[in-house]
Amino acid sequence: MSLADILDPLQQPLMTVLGTPVSWTEVLGFGSGALCVWLVARQHLANWPIGIANNLFFILLFTQAGLYADAGLQIVFIALAAYGWWTWTHGGGPGTSVLPVRGTTRTEWAWLLTAGAVGTLALTLLLSRATDSTVPFWDALTTSLSLMATYGQCRKRVESWWLWIAADIVYIPLYAYKELYLTSLLYAGFLTLCLIGLRNWSRELTPAKDQLTGVPA
């Protein structure tokens, strides 16, 4: 049995939404993605393996839809998930294995914004010249925002939720334009979960001065 034989059933239509076939891949991506974000908002460690499964489903889905940057992004997400999984369990520092929620420093913002701008420009040019993408800039922008947000999630930076919110605001109409209606609906749900995650993490935010002095937040 070849890999194509295994993947083909996942690509078959399961139902129709607004006259557009919805595959098993999109349905499974919907379910695993919603569960992953719900677990992240609650700082539950299981979000990482669930997220990896979600990335695998989305590699198939986005490749089919011609969202090549988003498909490639999932591979990076898998690597970052492994890093985040380790960091959440080993990054708390001496005396604790729990990584605290913290704010993003000015230095981190400086290099994140620089990397995001450069990444968006580079990916836009690459997608415009090397692929048949019909939305090179928006695909590149959401890719860069998602990578910035994932870094913050790995380090438990509370502002990572704002980056996810910005990405979701673009993703929702982008996926609808690509007729991925179930995925567009999923990202509308993500937007709600991001707001919940922002609220929950903000309540546990450890001020920088407390981290330095060891005084409990």
GUPATI-801951 format. One record per residue: residue number from 1; x, y, z of N, C-alpha, C in turn. Coordinates in steps of 0.02 Angstrom, whole numbers, plus 50000, padded with zeros to 5 digits. Layout:
<rs>
k	n_east	n_north	n_up	ca_east	ca_north	ca_up	c_east	c_north	c_up
NUM	X	Y	Z	X	Y	Z	X	Y	Z $
...
</rs>
This chain:
<rs>
k	n_east	n_north	n_up	ca_east	ca_north	ca_up	c_east	c_north	c_up
1	50042	49940	50000	50000	50000	50000	50044	50063	50000 $
2	50031	50107	49954	50071	50168	49948	50043	50224	49992 $
3	50084	50277	49999	50062	50335	50038	50000	50366	50007 $
4	49997	50367	49940	49939	50395	49906	49875	50357	49923 $
5	49881	50291	49930	49822	50250	49947	49796	50267	50017 $
6	49842	50285	50062	49823	50302	50130	49791	50372	50133 $
7	49820	50419	50094	49797	50488	50097	49734	50501	50056 $
8	49724	50461	50005	49667	50475	49960	49599	50476	49995 $
9	49584	50429	50042	49520	50433	50076	49510	50498	50116 $
10	49565	50526	50142	49559	50588	50181	49541	50647	50136 $
11	49556	50640	50072	49542	50695	50026	49474	50690	49992 $
12	49438	50637	50008	49371	50627	49978	49319	50671	50013 $
13	49270	50696	49977	49217	50738	50007	49178	50700	50060 $
14	49166	50733	50115	49125	50704	50169	49056	50735	50170 $
15	49053	50800	50153	48989	50836	50151	48998	50897	50107 $
16	48945	50935	50099	48947	50995	50058	48925	51055	50101 $
17	48964	51109	50098	48948	51170	50134	48946	51227	50083 $
18	48888	51260	50078	48878	51315	50030	48896	51293	49959 $
19	48878	51231	49942	48890	51206	49876	48961	51183	49862 $
20	49004	51184	49913	49074	51165	49904	49088	51101	49944 $
21	49119	51050	49913	49134	50988	49949	49184	51000	50006 $
22	49172	50968	50062	49216	50973	50120	49246	50904	50131 $
23	49312	50899	50133	49346	50835	50138	49355	50814	50211 $
24	49372	50750	50220	49390	50725	50286	49449	50764	50315 $
25	49496	50784	50272	49555	50821	50295	49534	50886	50328 $
26	49487	50922	50297	49465	50986	50324	49426	50975	50389 $
27	49385	50923	50392	49347	50909	50453	49393	50891	50511 $
28	49442	50847	50498	49490	50828	50551	49534	50887	50571 $
29	49552	50929	50522	49589	50990	50539	49548	51037	50582 $
30	49484	51041	50566	49438	51082	50606	49437	51059	50679 $
31	49425	50994	50689	49419	50968	50757	49483	50972	50797 $
32	49539	50951	50767	49602	50952	50803	49626	51023	50816 $
33	49612	51069	50769	49632	51138	50779	49595	51171	50835 $
34	49529	51161	50838	49488	51190	50891	49510	51164	50959 $
35	49522	51099	50963	49544	51069	51026	49612	51096	51047 $
36	49657	51104	50999	49724	51129	51015	49722	51199	51045 $
37	49685	51245	51014	49682	51314	51039	49648	51316	51108 $
38	49597	51275	51117	49563	51271	51182	49612	51250	51237 $
39	49655	51201	51221	49705	51177	51269	49759	51230	51282 $
40	49779	51266	51230	49830	51319	51239	49803	51373	51286 $
41	49740	51392	51276	49710	51444	51318	49711	51424	51392 $
42	49711	51359	51405	49712	51334	51473	49781	51310	51495 $
43	49830	51326	51453	49900	51307	51467	49908	51232	51479 $
44	49871	51192	51442	49874	51120	51450	49927	51091	51402 $
45	49971	51050	51428	50027	51023	51390	50006	50983	51329 $
46	49947	50953	51332	49923	50911	51277	49911	50951	51213 $
47	49913	51018	51217	49903	51057	51156	49956	51043	51104 $
48	50017	51024	51127	50072	51015	51079	50063	50953	51035 $
49	50050	50893	51062	50038	50836	51017	49975	50844	50974 $
50	49923	50873	51003	49862	50885	50964	49877	50934	50908 $
51	49918	50984	50923	49936	51033	50872	49976	51002	50815 $
52	50020	50955	50831	50059	50922	50779	50013	50883	50732 $
53	49964	50848	50760	49915	50813	50718	49878	50862	50673 $
54	49859	50919	50700	49825	50971	50662	49869	50996	50605 $
55	49933	51005	50618	49979	51027	50565	49982	50978	50507 $
56	49982	50913	50523	49985	50863	50470	49923	50865	50425 $
57	49865	50874	50456	49804	50879	50416	49805	50941	50372 $
58	49830	50996	50399	49830	51058	50362	49882	51059	50306 $
59	49936	51020	50311	49983	51014	50256	49947	50989	50194 $
60	49906	50938	50203	49868	50910	50147	49817	50960	50121 $
61	49781	50992	50167	49727	51037	50148	49752	51097	50110 $
62	49804	51129	50135	49828	51191	50106	49865	51179	50040 $
63	49898	51121	50034	49929	51104	49970	49877	51097	49915 $
64	49822	51065	49932	49767	51058	49884	49738	51125	49864 $
65	49736	51173	49911	49704	51238	49899	49752	51288	49867 $
66	49815	51269	49858	49863	51315	49828	49889	51367	49876 $
67	49881	51355	49942	49908	51400	49993	49975	51371	50015 $
68	50025	51380	49972	50088	51345	49981	50128	51369	50041 $
69	50126	51434	50054	50161	51460	50113	50130	51432	50177 $
70	50064	51430	50178	50030	51402	50236	50045	51328	50245 $
71	50051	51292	50189	50068	51220	50192	50139	51211	50219 $
72	50186	51250	50193	50254	51246	50217	50260	51267	50290 $
73	50217	51315	50308	50217	51340	50377	50203	51284	50427 $
74	50162	51236	50407	50144	51182	50453	50205	51140	50472 $
75	50253	51133	50426	50314	51096	50441	50354	51133	50494 $
76	50357	51199	50487	50392	51240	50537	50355	51235	50604 $
77	50288	51235	50602	50248	51228	50662	50264	51164	50700 $
78	50275	51110	50663	50290	51046	50695	50356	51051	50733 $
79	50406	51083	50702	50471	51092	50736	50463	51138	50797 $
80	50424	51191	50789	50413	51237	50845	50373	51203	50901 $
81	50328	51158	50882	50288	51122	50933	50334	51079	50976 $
82	50382	51047	50945	50430	51007	50983	50469	51052	51031 $
83	50489	51111	51007	50525	51159	51049	50479	51185	51105 $
84	50418	51202	51088	50371	51228	51139	50355	51176	51191 $
85	50347	51114	51169	50333	51059	51215	50389	51053	51266 $
86	50450	51055	51243	50508	51051	51288	50512	51113	51334 $
87	50501	51172	51306	50506	51234	51344	50455	51237	51400 $
88	50393	51216	51385	50340	51219	51435	50354	51172	51494 $
89	50394	51121	51483	50408	51073	51537	50477	51083	51568 $
90	50522	51120	51535	50590	51128	51561	50613	51200	51565 $
91	50570	51247	51546	50593	51317	51541	50578	51361	51599 $
92	50557	51332	51655	50539	51374	51712	50598	51400	51752 $
93	50657	51374	51739	50715	51396	51776	50726	51356	51839 $
94	50778	51373	51877	50794	51335	51938	50736	51334	51988 $
95	50722	51276	52013	50671	51269	52066	50601	51257	52040 $
96	50590	51261	51975	50523	51250	51948	50529	51223	51877 $
97	50482	51181	51859	50480	51155	51790	50425	51187	51749 $
98	50389	51235	51779	50333	51268	51746	50355	51335	51718 $
99	50345	51346	51654	50362	51409	51623	50308	51461	51639 $
100	50325	51518	51668	50274	51568	51685	50253	51610	51625 $
101	50194	51638	51628	50170	51684	51577	50205	51751	51588 $
102	50233	51779	51534	50269	51842	51540	50252	51888	51481 $
103	50272	51951	51487	50263	51999	51433	50322	51996	51385 $
104	50311	52019	51323	50364	52022	51273	50406	52083	51284 $
105	50472	52075	51285	50517	52132	51297	50523	52175	51234 $
106	50550	52235	51243	50560	52280	51185	50609	52249	51135 $
107	50660	52216	51160	50708	52184	51115	50675	52130	51074 $
108	50633	52089	51107	50597	52037	51071	50551	52066	51018 $
109	50516	52120	51035	50471	52152	50987	50511	52178	50927 $
110	50569	52206	50940	50609	52235	50886	50628	52182	50834 $
111	50654	52125	50859	50675	52075	50810	50617	52036	50782 $
112	50562	52029	50820	50503	51996	50793	50472	52036	50736 $
113	50464	52101	50746	50435	52144	50694	50480	52147	50632 $
114	50545	52151	50644	50592	52152	50588	50589	52087	50548 $
115	50591	52031	50585	50587	51966	50552	50520	51957	50516 $
116	50466	51982	50546	50401	51976	50514	50396	52015	50450 $
117	50423	52076	50450	50421	52118	50389	50464	52088	50334 $
118	50524	52066	50352	50569	52036	50302	50539	51971	50276 $
119	50512	51930	50321	50482	51867	50300	50423	51876	50253 $
120	50381	51925	50269	50323	51939	50226	50345	51960	50156 $
121	50394	52005	50152	50419	52028	50087	50450	51971	50047 $
122	50492	51932	50080	50527	51877	50046	50478	51824	50021 $
123	50430	51805	50064	50382	51754	50044	50335	51779	49989 $
124	50317	51843	49991	50275	51871	49938	50309	51866	49870 $
125	50373	51884	49869	50411	51880	49806	50418	51807	49783 $
126	50432	51762	49831	50441	51692	49813	50377	51662	49786 $
127	50321	51674	49820	50257	51646	49798	50235	51676	49732 $
128	50250	51740	49721	50230	51773	49658	50268	51745	49599 $
129	50331	51728	49609	50374	51708	49554	50381	51633	49544 $
130	50372	51595	49598	50387	51523	49594	50326	51478	49600 $
131	50267	51507	49613	50207	51466	49620	50149	51497	49582 $
132	50093	51461	49580	50033	51487	49548	49985	51518	49599 $
133	50011	51538	49657	49969	51567	49709	49932	51628	49684 $
134	49867	51633	49701	49827	51691	49682	49825	51743	49738 $
135	49854	51726	49796	49852	51773	49853	49921	51774	49886 $
136	49974	51790	49849	50042	51785	49876	50054	51829	49938 $
137	50030	51892	49936	50043	51936	49993	50007	51912	50055 $
138	49943	51896	50049	49904	51876	50107	49927	51810	50136 $
139	49948	51764	50092	49975	51701	50114	50040	51713	50152 $
140	50082	51758	50126	50145	51774	50159	50134	51810	50225 $
141	50087	51856	50227	50074	51895	50288	50050	51850	50344 $
142	50002	51806	50329	49977	51762	50382	50030	51712	50405 $
143	50073	51692	50359	50128	51648	50377	50175	51682	50427 $
144	50194	51744	50413	50239	51780	50458	50207	51794	50526 $
145	50144	51815	50525	50109	51828	50588	50104	51764	50630 $
146	50090	51708	50597	50083	51645	50633	50149	51623	50664 $
147	50204	51633	50628	50269	51614	50655	50287	51658	50715 $
148	50272	51722	50711	50285	51767	50767	50244	51747	50827 $
149	50180	51730	50815	50136	51710	50869	50157	51644	50900 $
150	50180	51598	50859	50200	51533	50884	50262	51539	50928 $
151	50309	51582	50909	50367	51594	50952	50344	51618	51021 $
152	50298	51666	51021	50273	51692	51085	50237	51639	51125 $
153	50200	51595	51090	50165	51541	51124	50215	51493	51156 $
154	50269	51478	51120	50320	51433	51147	50352	51461	51210 $
155	50360	51527	51212	50391	51560	51269	50340	51586	51320 $
156	50276	51573	51307	50221	51597	51350	50222	51673	51358 $
157	50228	51707	51302	50223	51780	51300	50150	51798	51289 $
158	50122	51838	51333	50050	51851	51331	50030	51886	51266 $
159	50075	51926	51238	50059	51962	51176	50053	51917	51116 $
160	50073	51854	51122	50065	51807	51066	49992	51801	51046 $
161	49947	51811	51094	49876	51808	51078	49855	51865	51031 $
162	49884	51924	51040	49868	51980	50995	49891	51965	50924 $
163	49948	51932	50918	49973	51914	50852	49927	51861	50820 $
164	49904	51813	50860	49857	51764	50833	49792	51797	50812 $
165	49769	51845	50851	49707	51881	50835	49714	51917	50768 $
166	49772	51950	50758	49785	51985	50695	49786	51936	50636 $
167	49818	51879	50647	49821	51828	50594	49752	51801	50578 $
168	49712	51788	50629	49645	51760	50618	49599	51808	50580 $
169	49607	51872	50593	49566	51923	50559	49578	51920	50484 $
170	49640	51903	50464	49656	51895	50393	49637	51826	50368 $
171	49649	51774	50409	49635	51706	50388	49561	51694	50371 $
172	49516	51723	50410	49445	51708	50402	49421	51725	50331 $
173	49431	51786	50306	49409	51800	50237	49453	51766	50185 $
174	49517	51754	50201	49562	51721	50153	49538	51650	50138 $
175	49521	51612	50189	49499	51543	50179	49429	51541	50146 $
176	49387	51590	50162	49322	51593	50129	49332	51607	50054 $
177	49379	51650	50038	49394	51666	49968	49418	51604	49931 $
178	49455	51560	49967	49481	51499	49938	49429	51441	49942 $
179	49368	51458	49963	49313	51410	49969	49326	51355	50021 $
180	49368	51372	50070	49378	51327	50127	49333	51352	50183 $
181	49269	51342	50174	49221	51374	50218	49223	51346	50289 $
182	49233	51282	50296	49237	51252	50362	49299	51277	50399 $
183	49354	51283	50363	49415	51309	50393	49407	51383	50411 $
184	49372	51421	50369	49358	51491	50385	49317	51496	50449 $
185	49267	51451	50456	49227	51449	50517	49270	51430	50577 $
186	49316	51383	50566	49361	51363	50620	49402	51422	50645 $
187	49426	51463	50599	49467	51520	50620	49425	51575	50653 $
188	49361	51578	50637	49317	51622	50674	49311	51598	50746 $
189	49308	51532	50754	49309	51503	50822	49375	51515	50856 $
190	49431	51509	50817	49497	51524	50844	49499	51595	50873 $
191	49468	51641	50837	49469	51711	50858	49437	51718	50927 $
192	49382	51684	50938	49349	51684	51003	49393	51653	51056 $
193	49423	51596	51040	49467	51562	51087	49529	51603	51103 $
194	49553	51641	51054	49611	51684	51066	49594	51739	51117 $
195	49534	51765	51113	49513	51815	51162	49509	51785	51232 $
196	49485	51723	51235	49482	51688	51300	49553	51675	51325 $
197	49597	51653	51280	49666	51640	51299	49701	51703	51323 $
198	49689	51758	51289	49719	51822	51309	49696	51841	51380 $
199	49632	51831	51393	49606	51846	51460	49638	51800	51513 $
200	49640	51736	51498	49667	51689	51547	49741	51700	51561 $
201	49780	51710	51509	49852	51720	51517	49866	51787	51552 $
202	49826	51838	51536	49836	51903	51568	49827	51900	51643 $
203	49782	51857	51665	49771	51849	51737	49831	51818	51772 $
204	49871	51780	51735	49929	51746	51764	49995	51779	51746 $
205	49991	51838	51716	50051	51872	51693	50098	51887	51751 $
206	50161	51866	51743	50213	51878	51793	50251	51941	51774 $
207	50248	51995	51814	50285	52056	51799	50360	52043	51796 $
208	50394	52080	51752	50466	52069	51743	50504	52079	51809 $
209	50485	52129	51849	50521	52142	51912	50514	52084	51960 $
210	50456	52049	51959	50447	51992	52003	50489	51933	51981 $
211	50499	51926	51915	50541	51872	51891	50613	51882	51913 $
212	50634	51945	51915	50704	51959	51932	50716	51952	52007 $
213	50667	51971	52048	50677	51970	52120	50655	51906	52153 $
214	50615	51866	52115	50590	51803	52143	50529	51813	52186 $
215	50499	51875	52185	50438	51888	52223	50379	51860	52184 $
216	50335	51820	52215	50278	51792	52179	50234	51846	52149 $
217	50208	51834	52089	50164	51883	52057	50096	51885	52091 $
</rs>
